[in-house]
Amino acid sequence: MNTYYFAIASQDFLLHEEPLEEVLRERINHYKNMEKIIDFWLVINPAFINAPEMKNIKMQLSKPSVAILSYNPKFIEWIKLRFGFVLTGKFISPSPNIQDALKST
């Protein structure tokens, strides 16, 4: 089982109002310089938000949404501090494969 931490918001906010692409590109460059494996993903219209345990978060979102997922809770905390108006949380997936985790929670 893997725990995924996430920051989620509307696509309009994260993709159009905020410099998300620039922030993630800088983070990727930082990871490469540190020889660290990239442990985060950008997911448009994430399926995990439809899980029953995500009901409260889903109700707060305007559709469509976008999420940043990571194994690293500190990275998601940093995203929350950087962008402010995002919702954060976590979920546990029985599959170690990120693709499987996004299909069902």
C-alpha positions in Angstrom: 0.0 0.0 0.0 1.2 3.5 -0.8 0.1 6.8 0.7 -0.3 9.6 -1.8 -0.5 13.2 -0.6 -2.2 15.7 -2.8 -3.0 19.4 -3.4 -6.1 20.0 -5.5 -7.8 23.0 -6.9 -9.8 24.1 -10.0 -8.0 24.0 -13.3 -8.7 27.7 -13.9 -6.9 28.6 -10.7 -3.8 26.3 -10.9 -3.4 26.1 -14.7 -4.3 29.7 -15.7 -4.1 32.0 -12.7 -1.0 30.7 -11.0 2.5 30.0 -12.5 2.2 26.3 -11.8 4.2 25.3 -14.9 7.2 27.5 -13.9 7.1 26.3 -10.2 7.0 22.6 -11.2 9.7 23.1 -13.9 12.0 24.7 -11.2 11.2 21.9 -8.8 12.1 19.3 -11.5 15.4 21.1 -12.2 16.1 21.1 -8.4 15.5 17.4 -8.2 17.8 16.7 -11.2 20.6 18.8 -9.6 20.2 16.9 -6.4 20.0 13.6 -8.3 16.7 12.9 -6.7 13.9 10.9 -8.3 10.8 12.9 -9.2 8.1 11.9 -6.8 5.3 14.1 -7.9 2.7 14.1 -10.7 0.2 16.6 -12.2 -3.1 15.0 -12.7 -6.0 16.6 -14.6 -9.5 15.6 -13.5 -8.2 13.0 -11.0 -10.4 10.0 -10.5 -9.4 9.6 -6.8 -11.6 12.5 -5.9 -14.7 10.4 -6.7 -14.0 8.0 -3.8 -16.5 8.2 -1.0 -13.9 9.4 1.6 -13.2 12.4 -0.7 -16.8 13.7 -0.5 -16.0 16.8 1.6 -13.1 17.8 -0.6 -15.1 17.2 -3.8 -17.9 19.4 -2.6 -15.4 22.3 -2.2 -14.1 22.1 -5.7 -15.4 23.9 -8.7 -15.1 21.6 -11.8 -12.9 20.7 -13.5 -10.0 20.1 -11.1 -6.3 19.4 -11.2 -4.2 17.7 -8.5 -0.5 17.5 -7.7 0.2 14.1 -6.1 3.4 13.1 -4.2 4.7 10.5 -1.9 6.2 13.4 0.0 3.9 15.3 2.5 6.4 18.1 2.9 6.3 18.8 -0.9 2.5 19.1 -0.7 2.8 21.3 2.3 5.2 23.5 0.3 2.7 23.6 -2.6 -0.1 24.7 -0.1 2.1 27.5 1.2 3.1 28.5 -2.4 -0.4 28.6 -3.9 -2.6 29.1 -0.8 -6.0 28.4 -2.3 -5.6 24.6 -2.7 -7.1 21.8 -0.7 -4.8 19.1 0.6 -5.2 15.6 1.8 -4.0 12.1 1.4 -5.3 8.7 0.3 -4.0 5.1 0.4 -3.7 3.0 -2.7 -3.2 -0.7 -2.6 -1.2 -0.5 -5.8 2.4 0.8 -5.9 1.8 1.8 -9.6 0.7 5.5 -9.8 -1.5 4.7 -12.8 -3.4 2.1 -10.8 -3.7 4.5 -7.9 -5.3 7.1 -10.1 -7.9 4.7 -11.5 -9.3 3.7 -8.1 -8.8 4.4 -4.4 
